[in-house]
Amino acid sequence: MSPAMGIALHDDVATRLRRGRQRYTPARRTLVALLHRLDRPHTTAELLDADPSMSQSSLYRNLAVLEQADVVRRLTGSDDAARFELAEDVTGDHHHHLVCTACGTIEDIEVAQAVEEAMHDAIDHAADERGFTTELHRLELLGTCTTCA
């Protein structure tokens, strides 16, 4: 994370938390920095393994607060285990996911800009036909990861 990105990210998170009358504690700051460093959504067990200094109760409590403040997004794989990542509008990183139907792992993927634009046009067209206004889109591709194949 570049220093400028880090400052902007933490400022945005602090603002979101203040709106919800929450404080940006050192533990929450550590958790946000950890989620920003990770390459995919992680389970609570994986987050605890990645930073053993975090207590389990603090992790659960802080994830709930950050999720309520729209800082963290909860994803559920095929194994029904919750996985967490920073919300896309916090990071500015629009991406989609590969979801393994065998183990539940979720991987981030980005698609080519031309594909993203075509998908956006198709979504807008489908929504317009029904008088629906879209805010964003998410694509999850279900299949089997290389480990489970």
N, CA, C and O atoms as a GROMACS GRO file, in nm:
protein
  596
    1MET      N    1   0.086  -0.116   0.000
    1MET     CA    2   0.000   0.000   0.000
    1MET      C    3   0.091   0.123   0.000
    1MET      O    4   0.180   0.136   0.084
    2SER      N    5   0.068   0.210  -0.095
    2SER     CA    6   0.148   0.332  -0.099
    2SER      C    7   0.108   0.422   0.018
    2SER      O    8  -0.005   0.416   0.065
    3PRO      N    9   0.202   0.507   0.065
    3PRO     CA   10   0.168   0.595   0.178
    3PRO      C   11   0.047   0.683   0.149
    3PRO      O   12  -0.038   0.702   0.236
    4ALA      N   13   0.038   0.737   0.027
    4ALA     CA   14  -0.076   0.823  -0.007
    4ALA      C   15  -0.205   0.743  -0.004
    4ALA      O   16  -0.306   0.790   0.048
    5MET      N   17  -0.203   0.620  -0.060
    5MET     CA   18  -0.323   0.535  -0.059
    5MET      C   19  -0.360   0.502   0.085
    5MET      O   20  -0.478   0.502   0.121
    6GLY      N   21  -0.260   0.474   0.168
    6GLY     CA   22  -0.287   0.441   0.307
    6GLY      C   23  -0.355   0.553   0.381
    6GLY      O   24  -0.450   0.529   0.457
    7ILE      N   25  -0.308   0.675   0.361
    7ILE     CA   26  -0.368   0.790   0.428
    7ILE      C   27  -0.512   0.810   0.382
    7ILE      O   28  -0.601   0.829   0.464
    8ALA      N   29  -0.534   0.806   0.251
    8ALA     CA   30  -0.669   0.824   0.196
    8ALA      C   31  -0.762   0.713   0.244
    8ALA      O   32  -0.877   0.740   0.282
    9LEU      N   33  -0.714   0.590   0.242
    9LEU     CA   34  -0.795   0.477   0.288
    9LEU      C   35  -0.834   0.495   0.433
    9LEU      O   36  -0.952   0.484   0.468
   10HIS      N   37  -0.739   0.523   0.517
   10HIS     CA   38  -0.768   0.536   0.660
   10HIS      C   39  -0.855   0.658   0.690
   10HIS      O   40  -0.939   0.654   0.780
   11ASP      N   41  -0.837   0.767   0.615
   11ASP     CA   42  -0.924   0.884   0.632
   11ASP      C   43  -1.068   0.850   0.597
   11ASP      O   44  -1.161   0.889   0.668
   12ASP      N   45  -1.087   0.777   0.486
   12ASP     CA   46  -1.221   0.738   0.443
   12ASP      C   47  -1.286   0.647   0.547
   12ASP      O   48  -1.403   0.665   0.582
   13VAL      N   49  -1.211   0.550   0.597
   13VAL     CA   50  -1.265   0.458   0.697
   13VAL      C   51  -1.302   0.536   0.824
   13VAL      O   52  -1.409   0.513   0.881
   14ALA      N   53  -1.216   0.625   0.868
   14ALA     CA   54  -1.245   0.704   0.988
   14ALA      C   55  -1.373   0.785   0.971
   14ALA      O   56  -1.454   0.795   1.063
   15THR      N   57  -1.392   0.844   0.853
   15THR     CA   58  -1.513   0.922   0.824
   15THR      C   59  -1.636   0.834   0.829
   15THR      O   60  -1.737   0.871   0.889
   16ARG      N   61  -1.629   0.716   0.766
   16ARG     CA   62  -1.744   0.624   0.767
   16ARG      C   63  -1.779   0.580   0.909
   16ARG      O   64  -1.896   0.572   0.945
   17LEU      N   65  -1.678   0.553   0.988
   17LEU     CA   66  -1.704   0.511   1.125
   17LEU      C   67  -1.765   0.625   1.208
   17LEU      O   68  -1.856   0.603   1.287
   18ARG      N   69  -1.714   0.746   1.188
   18ARG     CA   70  -1.771   0.862   1.261
   18ARG      C   71  -1.918   0.880   1.229
   18ARG      O   72  -1.998   0.912   1.317
   19ARG      N   73  -1.955   0.859   1.100
   19ARG     CA   74  -2.097   0.870   1.062
   19ARG      C   75  -2.184   0.774   1.142
   19ARG      O   76  -2.298   0.804   1.174
   20GLY      N   77  -2.127   0.659   1.172
   20GLY     CA   78  -2.200   0.560   1.252
   20GLY      C   79  -2.174   0.571   1.400
   20GLY      O   80  -2.208   0.481   1.478
   21ARG      N   81  -2.113   0.683   1.440
   21ARG     CA   82  -2.083   0.711   1.580
   21ARG      C   83  -1.990   0.605   1.641
   21ARG      O   84  -2.004   0.566   1.757
   22GLN      N   85  -1.895   0.562   1.560
   22GLN     CA   86  -1.795   0.465   1.605
   22GLN      C   87  -1.657   0.528   1.596
   22GLN      O   88  -1.636   0.622   1.518
   23ARG      N   89  -1.564   0.478   1.675
   23ARG     CA   90  -1.426   0.528   1.672
   23ARG      C   91  -1.340   0.439   1.584
   23ARG      O   92  -1.367   0.320   1.568
   24TYR      N   93  -1.236   0.499   1.528
   24TYR     CA   94  -1.140   0.423   1.448
   24TYR      C   95  -1.026   0.385   1.542
   24TYR      O   96  -0.924   0.454   1.550
   25THR      N   97  -1.044   0.275   1.612
   25THR     CA   98  -0.950   0.230   1.713
   25THR      C   99  -0.825   0.170   1.649
   25THR      O  100  -0.827   0.136   1.531
   26PRO      N  101  -0.718   0.157   1.724
   26PRO     CA  102  -0.598   0.092   1.670
   26PRO      C  103  -0.625  -0.050   1.619
   26PRO      O  104  -0.568  -0.091   1.518
   27ALA      N  105  -0.710  -0.125   1.687
   27ALA     CA  106  -0.742  -0.261   1.643
   27ALA      C  107  -0.816  -0.259   1.508
   27ALA      O  108  -0.790  -0.343   1.422
   28ARG      N  109  -0.906  -0.165   1.490
   28ARG     CA  110  -0.977  -0.153   1.362
   28ARG      C  111  -0.882  -0.109   1.252
   28ARG      O  112  -0.891  -0.156   1.138
   29ARG      N  113  -0.791  -0.018   1.285
   29ARG     CA  114  -0.692   0.028   1.188
   29ARG      C  115  -0.604  -0.088   1.143
   29ARG      O  116  -0.575  -0.101   1.024
   30THR      N  117  -0.561  -0.171   1.238
   30THR     CA  118  -0.480  -0.289   1.206
   30THR      C  119  -0.557  -0.384   1.117
   30THR      O  120  -0.502  -0.438   1.021
   31LEU      N  121  -0.684  -0.406   1.147
   31LEU     CA  122  -0.766  -0.496   1.067
   31LEU      C  123  -0.786  -0.442   0.925
   31LEU      O  124  -0.778  -0.519   0.829
   32VAL      N  125  -0.813  -0.314   0.911
   32VAL     CA  126  -0.828  -0.253   0.778
   32VAL      C  127  -0.699  -0.268   0.698
   32VAL      O  128  -0.702  -0.303   0.580
   33ALA      N  129  -0.586  -0.241   0.762
   33ALA     CA  130  -0.456  -0.255   0.693
   33ALA      C  131  -0.433  -0.399   0.650
   33ALA      O  132  -0.384  -0.424   0.540
   34LEU      N  133  -0.468  -0.495   0.735
   34LEU     CA  134  -0.454  -0.637   0.701
   34LEU      C  135  -0.542  -0.673   0.582
   34LEU      O  136  -0.494  -0.735   0.487
   35LEU      N  137  -0.667  -0.634   0.586
   35LEU     CA  138  -0.758  -0.665   0.474
   35LEU      C  139  -0.710  -0.600   0.344
   35LEU      O  140  -0.728  -0.657   0.237
   36HIS      N  141  -0.650  -0.484   0.354
   36HIS     CA  142  -0.599  -0.415   0.235
   36HIS      C  143  -0.480  -0.490   0.174
   36HIS      O  144  -0.462  -0.492   0.053
   37ARG      N  145  -0.399  -0.551   0.259
   37ARG     CA  146  -0.281  -0.624   0.212
   37ARG      C  147  -0.315  -0.759   0.149
   37ARG      O  148  -0.240  -0.808   0.064
   38LEU      N  149  -0.425  -0.818   0.187
   38LEU     CA  150  -0.458  -0.954   0.143
   38LEU      C  151  -0.502  -0.956  -0.004
   38LEU      O  152  -0.554  -0.857  -0.056
   39ASP      N  153  -0.481  -1.070  -0.068
   39ASP     CA  154  -0.508  -1.082  -0.212
   39ASP      C  155  -0.645  -1.139  -0.245
   39ASP      O  156  -0.679  -1.155  -0.362
   40ARG      N  157  -0.723  -1.170  -0.143
   40ARG     CA  158  -0.855  -1.228  -0.165
   40ARG      C  159  -0.935  -1.218  -0.036
   40ARG      O  160  -0.878  -1.187   0.069
   41PRO      N  161  -1.066  -1.244  -0.040
   41PRO     CA  162  -1.145  -1.247   0.083
   41PRO      C  163  -1.099  -1.362   0.173
   41PRO      O  164  -1.068  -1.471   0.125
   42HIS      N  165  -1.096  -1.338   0.303
   42HIS     CA  166  -1.048  -1.437   0.399
   42HIS      C  167  -1.151  -1.464   0.508
   42HIS      O  168  -1.231  -1.378   0.543
   43THR      N  169  -1.147  -1.586   0.561
   43THR     CA  170  -1.231  -1.624   0.674
   43THR      C  171  -1.172  -1.564   0.801
   43THR      O  172  -1.059  -1.516   0.802
   44THR      N  173  -1.249  -1.568   0.908
   44THR     CA  174  -1.197  -1.517   1.035
   44THR      C  175  -1.077  -1.600   1.080
   44THR      O  176  -0.982  -1.545   1.135
   45ALA      N  177  -1.081  -1.730   1.059
   45ALA     CA  178  -0.967  -1.815   1.098
   45ALA      C  179  -0.842  -1.775   1.020
   45ALA      O  180  -0.733  -1.770   1.077
   46GLU      N  181  -0.857  -1.746   0.891
   46GLU     CA  182  -0.742  -1.703   0.810
   46GLU      C  183  -0.691  -1.566   0.856
   46GLU      O  184  -0.571  -1.542   0.856
   47LEU      N  185  -0.783  -1.478   0.894
   47LEU     CA  186  -0.741  -1.347   0.944
   47LEU      C  187  -0.664  -1.360   1.075
   47LEU      O  188  -0.564  -1.291   1.096
   48LEU      N  189  -0.710  -1.448   1.162
   48LEU     CA  190  -0.639  -1.470   1.288
   48LEU      C  191  -0.502  -1.531   1.264
   48LEU      O  192  -0.406  -1.497   1.333
   49ASP      N  193  -0.491  -1.621   1.167
   49ASP     CA  194  -0.361  -1.679   1.132
   49ASP      C  195  -0.268  -1.573   1.073
   49ASP      O  196  -0.147  -1.575   1.098
   50ALA      N  197  -0.324  -1.481   0.995
   50ALA     CA  198  -0.243  -1.376   0.931
   50ALA      C  199  -0.191  -1.275   1.033
   50ALA      O  200  -0.085  -1.216   1.012
   51ASP      N  201  -0.265  -1.256   1.142
   51ASP     CA  202  -0.220  -1.163   1.246
   51ASP      C  203  -0.256  -1.222   1.382
   51ASP      O  204  -0.362  -1.191   1.437
   52PRO      N  205  -0.170  -1.306   1.437
   52PRO     CA  206  -0.198  -1.372   1.564
   52PRO      C  207  -0.213  -1.277   1.683
   52PRO      O  208  -0.259  -1.319   1.789
   53SER      N  209  -0.176  -1.150   1.667
   53SER     CA  210  -0.192  -1.055   1.777
   53SER      C  211  -0.338  -1.017   1.800
   53SER      O  212  -0.373  -0.965   1.906
   54MET      N  213  -0.425  -1.044   1.701
   54MET     CA  214  -0.567  -1.011   1.717
   54MET      C  215  -0.636  -1.119   1.800
   54MET      O  216  -0.610  -1.238   1.784
   55SER      N  217  -0.724  -1.076   1.889
   55SER     CA  218  -0.803  -1.173   1.964
   55SER      C  219  -0.928  -1.206   1.882
   55SER      O  220  -0.977  -1.122   1.806
   56GLN      N  221  -0.978  -1.325   1.898
   56GLN     CA  222  -1.094  -1.369   1.821
   56GLN      C  223  -1.216  -1.282   1.851
   56GLN      O  224  -1.287  -1.243   1.759
   57SER      N  225  -1.240  -1.251   1.978
   57SER     CA  226  -1.358  -1.171   2.012
   57SER      C  227  -1.348  -1.031   1.955
   57SER      O  228  -1.447  -0.976   1.907
   58SER      N  229  -1.229  -0.973   1.960
   58SER     CA  230  -1.208  -0.839   1.904
   58SER      C  231  -1.227  -0.842   1.752
   58SER      O  232  -1.286  -0.751   1.695
   59LEU      N  233  -1.176  -0.946   1.687
   59LEU     CA  234  -1.190  -0.959   1.542
   59LEU      C  235  -1.337  -0.962   1.503
   59LEU      O  236  -1.379  -0.888   1.414
   60TYR      N  237  -1.416  -1.047   1.567
   60TYR     CA  238  -1.559  -1.056   1.534
   60TYR      C  239  -1.631  -0.924   1.558
   60TYR      O  240  -1.711  -0.880   1.475
   61ARG      N  241  -1.603  -0.862   1.670
   61ARG     CA  242  -1.667  -0.735   1.704
   61ARG      C  243  -1.630  -0.627   1.602
   61ARG      O  244  -1.716  -0.552   1.556
   62ASN      N  245  -1.502  -0.618   1.568
   62ASN     CA  246  -1.457  -0.515   1.475
   62ASN      C  247  -1.504  -0.541   1.333
   62ASN      O  248  -1.536  -0.446   1.261
   63LEU      N  249  -1.510  -0.666   1.291
   63LEU     CA  250  -1.566  -0.696   1.158
   63LEU      C  251  -1.711  -0.652   1.151
   63LEU      O  252  -1.755  -0.597   1.049
   64ALA      N  253  -1.788  -0.676   1.257
   64ALA     CA  254  -1.929  -0.637   1.258
   64ALA      C  255  -1.944  -0.485   1.248
   64ALA      O  256  -2.028  -0.435   1.174
   65VAL      N  257  -1.862  -0.412   1.322
   65VAL     CA  258  -1.868  -0.265   1.319
   65VAL      C  259  -1.828  -0.214   1.181
   65VAL      O  260  -1.894  -0.126   1.125
   66LEU      N  261  -1.720  -0.269   1.125
   66LEU     CA  262  -1.672  -0.225   0.994
   66LEU      C  263  -1.771  -0.262   0.883
   66LEU      O  264  -1.787  -0.188   0.786
   67GLU      N  265  -1.837  -0.375   0.898
   67GLU     CA  266  -1.938  -0.414   0.799
   67GLU      C  267  -2.058  -0.320   0.806
   67GLU      O  268  -2.111  -0.279   0.703
   68GLN      N  269  -2.100  -0.286   0.926
   68GLN     CA  270  -2.213  -0.194   0.944
   68GLN      C  271  -2.182  -0.055   0.888
   68GLN      O  272  -2.271   0.015   0.842
   69ALA      N  273  -2.055  -0.016   0.892
   69ALA     CA  274  -2.012   0.114   0.841
   69ALA      C  275  -1.982   0.110   0.691
   69ALA      O  276  -1.933   0.209   0.635
   70ASP      N  277  -2.011  -0.001   0.625
   70ASP     CA  278  -1.986  -0.020   0.482
   70ASP      C  279  -1.838  -0.009   0.446
   70ASP      O  280  -1.803   0.039   0.338
   71VAL      N  281  -1.753  -0.051   0.536
   71VAL     CA  282  -1.609  -0.055   0.512
   71VAL      C  283  -1.569  -0.195   0.466
   71VAL      O  284  -1.484  -0.212   0.380
   72VAL      N  285  -1.633  -0.295   0.525
   72VAL     CA  286  -1.603  -0.435   0.497
   72VAL      C  287  -1.724  -0.500   0.432
   72VAL      O  288  -1.839  -0.470   0.466
   73ARG      N  289  -1.697  -0.588   0.338
   73ARG     CA  290  -1.802  -0.666   0.271
   73ARG      C  291  -1.787  -0.812   0.310
   73ARG      O  292  -1.677  -0.867   0.308
   74ARG      N  293  -1.898  -0.874   0.346
   74ARG     CA  294  -1.901  -1.017   0.381
   74ARG      C  295  -1.942  -1.095   0.256
   74ARG      O  296  -2.040  -1.061   0.189
   75LEU      N  297  -1.866  -1.198   0.225
   75LEU     CA  298  -1.897  -1.288   0.114
   75LEU      C  299  -1.911  -1.428   0.170
   75LEU      O  300  -1.844  -1.463   0.267
   76THR      N  301  -1.996  -1.507   0.109
   76THR     CA  302  -2.013  -1.644   0.155
   76THR      C  303  -1.983  -1.737   0.038
   76THR      O  304  -2.044  -1.727  -0.068
   77GLY      N  305  -1.890  -1.828   0.060
   77GLY     CA  306  -1.856  -1.927  -0.041
   77GLY      C  307  -1.955  -2.042  -0.035
   77GLY      O  308  -2.052  -2.037   0.040
   78SER      N  309  -1.931  -2.143  -0.114
   78SER     CA  310  -2.023  -2.257  -0.119
   78SER      C  311  -2.021  -2.337   0.011
   78SER      O  312  -2.111  -2.418   0.035
   79ASP      N  313  -1.921  -2.315   0.096
   79ASP     CA  314  -1.913  -2.385   0.224
   79ASP      C  315  -1.984  -2.310   0.336
   79ASP      O  316  -1.979  -2.351   0.451
   80ASP      N  317  -2.051  -2.199   0.302
   80ASP     CA  318  -2.126  -2.115   0.396
   80ASP      C  319  -2.038  -2.043   0.498
   80ASP      O  320  -2.091  -1.980   0.589
   81ALA      N  321  -1.906  -2.052   0.485
   81ALA     CA  322  -1.818  -1.977   0.574
   81ALA      C  323  -1.809  -1.832   0.526
   81ALA      O  324  -1.790  -1.808   0.406
   82ALA      N  325  -1.824  -1.739   0.616
   82ALA     CA  326  -1.814  -1.598   0.580
   82ALA      C  327  -1.668  -1.564   0.553
   82ALA      O  328  -1.577  -1.607   0.624
   83ARG      N  329  -1.649  -1.486   0.449
   83ARG     CA  330  -1.517  -1.433   0.414
   83ARG      C  331  -1.531  -1.282   0.404
   83ARG      O  332  -1.638  -1.231   0.370
   84PHE      N  333  -1.424  -1.211   0.432
   84PHE     CA  334  -1.431  -1.066   0.441
   84PHE      C  335  -1.326  -1.000   0.354
   84PHE      O  336  -1.214  -1.049   0.339
   85GLU      N  337  -1.365  -0.886   0.296
   85GLU     CA  338  -1.273  -0.803   0.219
   85GLU      C  339  -1.318  -0.658   0.238
   85GLU      O  340  -1.430  -0.632   0.281
   86LEU      N  341  -1.229  -0.566   0.206
   86LEU     CA  342  -1.268  -0.425   0.210
   86LEU      C  343  -1.368  -0.400   0.099
   86LEU      O  344  -1.357  -0.456  -0.010
   87ALA      N  345  -1.466  -0.316   0.126
   87ALA     CA  346  -1.568  -0.283   0.027
   87ALA      C  347  -1.502  -0.214  -0.092
   87ALA      O  348  -1.407  -0.138  -0.078
   88GLU      N  349  -1.555  -0.244  -0.207
   88GLU     CA  350  -1.497  -0.193  -0.332
   88GLU      C  351  -1.497  -0.041  -0.340
   88GLU      O  352  -1.404   0.018  -0.395
   89ASP      N  353  -1.599   0.024  -0.286
   89ASP     CA  354  -1.600   0.171  -0.292
   89ASP      C  355  -1.502   0.234  -0.192
   89ASP      O  356  -1.475   0.353  -0.200
   90VAL      N  357  -1.451   0.155  -0.099
   90VAL     CA  358  -1.347   0.202  -0.008
   90VAL      C  359  -1.211   0.196  -0.078
   90VAL      O  360  -1.130   0.289  -0.067
   91THR      N  361  -1.187   0.087  -0.149
   91THR     CA  362  -1.056   0.067  -0.212
   91THR      C  363  -1.048   0.124  -0.354
   91THR      O  364  -0.940   0.152  -0.403
   92GLY      N  365  -1.165   0.140  -0.419
   92GLY     CA  366  -1.165   0.181  -0.559
   92GLY      C  367  -1.126   0.068  -0.652
   92GLY      O  368  -1.101   0.091  -0.770
   93ASP      N  369  -1.119  -0.053  -0.600
   93ASP     CA  370  -1.077  -0.171  -0.675
   93ASP      C  371  -1.198  -0.254  -0.716
   93ASP      O  372  -1.245  -0.339  -0.640
   94HIS      N  373  -1.249  -0.228  -0.837
   94HIS     CA  374  -1.364  -0.305  -0.887
   94HIS      C  375  -1.313  -0.440  -0.937
   94HIS      O  376  -1.224  -0.447  -1.021
   95HIS      N  377  -1.371  -0.546  -0.884
   95HIS     CA  378  -1.330  -0.680  -0.925
   95HIS      C  379  -1.446  -0.776  -0.905
   95HIS      O  380  -1.551  -0.740  -0.851
   96HIS      N  381  -1.425  -0.896  -0.951
   96HIS     CA  382  -1.524  -1.002  -0.940
   96HIS      C  383  -1.461  -1.120  -0.868
   96HIS      O  384  -1.346  -1.113  -0.825
   97HIS      N  385  -1.535  -1.230  -0.855
   97HIS     CA  386  -1.485  -1.342  -0.776
   97HIS      C  387  -1.502  -1.477  -0.845
   97HIS      O  388  -1.599  -1.500  -0.917
   98LEU      N  389  -1.405  -1.564  -0.820
   98LEU     CA  390  -1.415  -1.706  -0.853
   98LEU      C  391  -1.446  -1.777  -0.722
   98LEU      O  392  -1.374  -1.759  -0.623
   99VAL      N  393  -1.553  -1.856  -0.720
   99VAL     CA  394  -1.594  -1.926  -0.598
   99VAL      C  395  -1.583  -2.074  -0.621
   99VAL      O  396  -1.650  -2.129  -0.709
  100CYS      N  397  -1.499  -2.142  -0.542
  100CYS     CA  398  -1.484  -2.287  -0.554
  100CYS      C  399  -1.602  -2.355  -0.485
  100CYS      O  400  -1.626  -2.334  -0.366
  101THR      N  401  -1.675  -2.437  -0.560
  101THR     CA  402  -1.792  -2.506  -0.505
  101THR      C  403  -1.752  -2.626  -0.420
  101THR      O  404  -1.837  -2.684  -0.352
  102ALA      N  405  -1.625  -2.664  -0.424
  102ALA     CA  406  -1.579  -2.777  -0.343
  102ALA      C  407  -1.531  -2.732  -0.205
  102ALA      O  408  -1.576  -2.784  -0.103
  103CYS      N  409  -1.439  -2.633  -0.201
  103CYS     CA  410  -1.381  -2.592  -0.072
  103CYS      C  411  -1.432  -2.456  -0.024
  103CYS      O  412  -1.412  -2.421   0.093
  104GLY      N  413  -1.499  -2.380  -0.110
  104GLY     CA  414  -1.555  -2.251  -0.070
  104GLY      C  415  -1.462  -2.133  -0.084
  104GLY      O  416  -1.502  -2.019  -0.061
  105THR      N  417  -1.337  -2.157  -0.122
  105THR     CA  418  -1.241  -2.048  -0.138
  105THR      C  419  -1.293  -1.948  -0.241
  105THR      O  420  -1.356  -1.985  -0.340
  106ILE      N  421  -1.266  -1.822  -0.215
  106ILE     CA  422  -1.307  -1.714  -0.307
  106ILE      C  423  -1.181  -1.640  -0.349
  106ILE      O  424  -1.103  -1.595  -0.265
  107GLU      N  425  -1.162  -1.627  -0.479
  107GLU     CA  426  -1.047  -1.555  -0.535
  107GLU      C  427  -1.096  -1.432  -0.608
  107GLU      O  428  -1.202  -1.434  -0.671
  108ASP      N  429  -1.021  -1.323  -0.598
  108ASP     CA  430  -1.051  -1.201  -0.673
  108ASP      C  431  -1.004  -1.217  -0.817
  108ASP      O  432  -0.898  -1.273  -0.843
  109ILE      N  433  -1.084  -1.166  -0.911
  109ILE     CA  434  -1.041  -1.159  -1.050
  109ILE      C  435  -1.082  -1.024  -1.108
  109ILE      O  436  -1.181  -0.964  -1.066
  110GLU      N  437  -1.006  -0.980  -1.204
  110GLU     CA  438  -1.042  -0.862  -1.281
  110GLU      C  439  -1.061  -0.908  -1.425
  110GLU      O  440  -0.988  -0.996  -1.473
  111VAL      N  441  -1.158  -0.849  -1.492
  111VAL     CA  442  -1.180  -0.883  -1.633
  111VAL      C  443  -1.131  -0.768  -1.719
  111VAL      O  444  -1.116  -0.655  -1.672
  112ALA      N  445  -1.106  -0.798  -1.845
  112ALA     CA  446  -1.059  -0.695  -1.939
  112ALA      C  447  -1.160  -0.580  -1.945
  112ALA      O  448  -1.280  -0.602  -1.930
  113GLN      N  449  -1.110  -0.460  -1.966
  113GLN     CA  450  -1.195  -0.342  -1.970
  113GLN      C  451  -1.307  -0.355  -2.073
  113GLN      O  452  -1.420  -0.314  -2.046
  114ALA      N  453  -1.277  -0.413  -2.189
  114ALA     CA  454  -1.381  -0.430  -2.292
  114ALA      C  455  -1.492  -0.522  -2.242
  114ALA      O  456  -1.610  -0.497  -2.270
  115VAL      N  457  -1.457  -0.627  -2.170
  115VAL     CA  458  -1.556  -0.719  -2.114
  115VAL      C  459  -1.637  -0.648  -2.007
  115VAL      O  460  -1.759  -0.662  -2.000
  116GLU      N  461  -1.569  -0.572  -1.922
  116GLU     CA  462  -1.637  -0.497  -1.816
  116GLU      C  463  -1.739  -0.400  -1.876
  116GLU      O  464  -1.851  -0.390  -1.827
  117GLU      N  465  -1.700  -0.330  -1.981
  117GLU     CA  466  -1.790  -0.234  -2.046
  117GLU      C  467  -1.908  -0.305  -2.110
  117GLU      O  468  -2.022  -0.258  -2.100
  118ALA      N  469  -1.884  -0.418  -2.178
  118ALA     CA  470  -1.993  -0.494  -2.241
  118ALA      C  471  -2.089  -0.547  -2.134
  118ALA      O  472  -2.211  -0.543  -2.152
  119MET      N  473  -2.034  -0.595  -2.024
  119MET     CA  474  -2.117  -0.646  -1.915
  119MET      C  475  -2.200  -0.532  -1.855
  119MET      O  476  -2.319  -0.549  -1.827
  120HIS      N  477  -2.138  -0.417  -1.835
  120HIS     CA  478  -2.208  -0.301  -1.780
  120HIS      C  479  -2.323  -0.259  -1.873
  120HIS      O  480  -2.433  -0.230  -1.826
  121ASP      N  481  -2.298  -0.256  -2.004
  121ASP     CA  482  -2.403  -0.221  -2.100
  121ASP      C  483  -2.517  -0.321  -2.096
  121ASP      O  484  -2.634  -0.282  -2.097
  122ALA      N  485  -2.485  -0.451  -2.090
  122ALA     CA  486  -2.589  -0.554  -2.086
  122ALA      C  487  -2.671  -0.544  -1.957
  122ALA      O  488  -2.793  -0.560  -1.960
  123ILE      N  489  -2.606  -0.516  -1.846
  123ILE     CA  490  -2.675  -0.501  -1.719
  123ILE      C  491  -2.767  -0.379  -1.722
  123ILE      O  492  -2.882  -0.386  -1.681
  124ASP      N  493  -2.715  -0.267  -1.772
  124ASP     CA  494  -2.797  -0.146  -1.782
  124ASP      C  495  -2.918  -0.168  -1.872
  124ASP      O  496  -3.028  -0.122  -1.842
  125HIS      N  497  -2.898  -0.239  -1.983
  125HIS     CA  498  -3.008  -0.266  -2.075
  125HIS      C  499  -3.116  -0.350  -2.005
  125HIS      O  500  -3.234  -0.318  -2.013
  126ALA      N  501  -3.074  -0.456  -1.938
  126ALA     CA  502  -3.170  -0.543  -1.868
  126ALA      C  503  -3.243  -0.466  -1.759
  126ALA      O  504  -3.363  -0.483  -1.740
  127ALA      N  505  -3.171  -0.382  -1.687
  127ALA     CA  506  -3.232  -0.303  -1.580
  127ALA      C  507  -3.329  -0.200  -1.637
  127ALA      O  508  -3.439  -0.183  -1.584
  128ASP      N  509  -3.289  -0.130  -1.745
  128ASP     CA  510  -3.374  -0.029  -1.807
  128ASP      C  511  -3.506  -0.088  -1.855
  128ASP      O  512  -3.610  -0.024  -1.842
  129GLU      N  513  -3.502  -0.209  -1.910
  129GLU     CA  514  -3.624  -0.275  -1.956
  129GLU      C  515  -3.725  -0.295  -1.843
  129GLU      O  516  -3.845  -0.306  -1.867
  130ARG      N  517  -3.677  -0.300  -1.723
  130ARG     CA  518  -3.764  -0.325  -1.607
  130ARG      C  519  -3.780  -0.201  -1.519
  130ARG      O  520  -3.840  -0.208  -1.412
  131GLY      N  521  -3.728  -0.086  -1.565
  131GLY     CA  522  -3.739   0.037  -1.488
  131GLY      C  523  -3.656   0.036  -1.361
  131GLY      O  524  -3.690   0.102  -1.263
  132PHE      N  525  -3.548  -0.039  -1.362
  132PHE     CA  526  -3.462  -0.056  -1.245
  132PHE      C  527  -3.335   0.026  -1.264
  132PHE      O  528  -3.279   0.029  -1.374
  133THR      N  529  -3.290   0.092  -1.159
  133THR     CA  530  -3.166   0.168  -1.166
  133THR      C  531  -3.057   0.093  -1.092
  133THR      O  532  -3.070   0.066  -0.972
  134THR      N  533  -2.950   0.060  -1.161
  134THR     CA  534  -2.840  -0.014  -1.097
  134THR      C  535  -2.742   0.083  -1.032
  134THR      O  536  -2.720   0.194  -1.079
  135GLU      N  537  -2.684   0.038  -0.923
  135GLU     CA  538  -2.581   0.114  -0.854
  135GLU      C  539  -2.443   0.055  -0.880
  135GLU      O  540  -2.346   0.128  -0.896
  136LEU      N  541  -2.436  -0.076  -0.885
  136LEU     CA  542  -2.311  -0.147  -0.912
  136LEU      C  543  -2.346  -0.289  -0.952
  136LEU      O  544  -2.462  -0.331  -0.944
  137HIS      N  545  -2.246  -0.363  -0.996
  137HIS     CA  546  -2.270  -0.503  -1.028
  137HIS      C  547  -2.159  -0.589  -0.970
  137HIS      O  548  -2.047  -0.542  -0.948
  138ARG      N  549  -2.192  -0.714  -0.947
  138ARG     CA  550  -2.096  -0.812  -0.897
  138ARG      C  551  -2.112  -0.939  -0.978
  138ARG      O  552  -2.223  -0.980  -1.012
  139LEU      N  553  -2.001  -0.999  -1.009
  139LEU     CA  554  -2.003  -1.124  -1.084
  139LEU      C  555  -1.928  -1.229  -1.004
  139LEU      O  556  -1.813  -1.208  -0.964
  140GLU      N  557  -1.992  -1.341  -0.980
  140GLU     CA  558  -1.928  -1.453  -0.912
  140GLU      C  559  -1.935  -1.573  -1.004
  140GLU      O  560  -2.043  -1.617  -1.043
  141LEU      N  561  -1.819  -1.626  -1.037
  141LEU     CA  562  -1.810  -1.744  -1.122
  141LEU      C  563  -1.790  -1.865  -1.032
  141LEU      O  564  -1.695  -1.870  -0.954
  142LEU      N  565  -1.880  -1.962  -1.042
  142LEU     CA  566  -1.876  -2.082  -0.959
  142LEU      C  567  -1.809  -2.195  -1.036
  142LEU      O  568  -1.835  -2.215  -1.155
  143GLY      N  569  -1.724  -2.268  -0.967
  143GLY     CA  570  -1.653  -2.380  -1.030
  143GLY      C  571  -1.562  -2.445  -0.929
  143GLY      O  572  -1.587  -2.442  -0.809
  144THR      N  573  -1.453  -2.504  -0.980
  144THR     CA  574  -1.360  -2.576  -0.895
  144THR      C  575  -1.221  -2.515  -0.906
  144THR      O  576  -1.171  -2.494  -1.017
  145CYS      N  577  -1.160  -2.486  -0.793
  145CYS     CA  578  -1.024  -2.429  -0.793
  145CYS      C  579  -0.921  -2.534  -0.830
  145CYS      O  580  -0.952  -2.653  -0.835
  146THR      N  581  -0.800  -2.490  -0.856
  146THR     CA  582  -0.694  -2.584  -0.898
  146THR      C  583  -0.661  -2.683  -0.787
  146THR      O  584  -0.624  -2.797  -0.817
  147THR      N  585  -0.673  -2.644  -0.662
  147THR     CA  586  -0.644  -2.735  -0.551
  147THR      C  587  -0.745  -2.848  -0.544
  147THR      O  588  -0.709  -2.962  -0.516
  148CYS      N  589  -0.871  -2.818  -0.571
  148CYS     CA  590  -0.978  -2.917  -0.561
  148CYS      C  591  -1.000  -2.997  -0.690
  148CYS      O  592  -1.064  -3.102  -0.688
  149ALA      N  593  -0.948  -2.947  -0.801
  149ALA     CA  594  -0.972  -3.012  -0.931
  149ALA      C  595  -0.913  -3.151  -0.937
  149ALA      O  596  -0.925  -3.219  -1.039
   0.00000   0.00000   0.00000
